[in-house]
Amino acid sequence: MNSASNSKVDLFRAATVLTVVIAVAFIVFGLVVQSWIVVAVFTLIGIAGLSTWPTATHNP
């Protein structure tokens, strides 16, 4: 059962990291094309992804 729990935590960590990485990529894209709404939206998504990091690193 512990192995399944660790896999679940690892998947949650991966999802958190991917959310932040994708958000940063779109922020850079928004800066390049100077679309400030894209920058604003993905900044909020990146902040939301970062706010889940303490939960992602907590072992059950």
C-alpha positions in Angstrom: 0.0 0.0 0.0 2.9 2.3 0.7 4.2 2.0 -2.8 0.8 3.1 -4.2 0.8 6.0 -1.9 4.3 7.0 -3.0 3.2 6.8 -6.7 0.3 9.0 -6.0 2.5 11.6 -4.4 5.0 11.4 -7.3 2.2 12.0 -9.8 1.0 15.0 -7.9 4.5 16.4 -7.8 4.9 15.9 -11.5 1.5 17.5 -12.2 2.6 20.5 -10.1 5.9 20.9 -11.9 4.3 20.5 -15.3 1.7 23.2 -14.5 4.4 25.7 -13.5 6.7 24.8 -16.5 3.8 25.2 -19.0 2.7 28.5 -17.4 6.2 29.9 -17.6 6.5 28.8 -21.2 3.2 30.7 -22.0 4.3 33.7 -20.0 7.5 33.9 -22.2 5.3 33.4 -25.3 3.0 36.2 -24.1 6.0 38.5 -23.6 7.4 37.8 -27.0 4.1 38.5 -28.8 3.3 41.3 -26.3 -0.1 39.8 -25.4 -0.5 41.0 -21.9 -3.7 39.1 -21.3 -1.8 35.8 -22.0 0.9 36.9 -19.5 -1.7 37.8 -16.9 -3.7 34.6 -17.2 -0.7 32.3 -17.1 0.9 34.2 -14.3 -2.2 33.4 -12.2 -2.0 29.8 -13.3 1.7 29.7 -12.4 1.0 31.2 -9.0 -1.7 28.6 -8.4 0.6 25.8 -9.4 3.3 27.1 -7.0 0.8 27.4 -4.2 0.2 23.6 -4.4 3.9 22.8 -3.9 3.8 22.4 -0.1 1.0 19.9 -0.6 3.0 18.1 -3.3 6.1 17.8 -1.2 4.3 16.6 1.9 4.5 12.8 2.4 1.2 11.3 3.7 
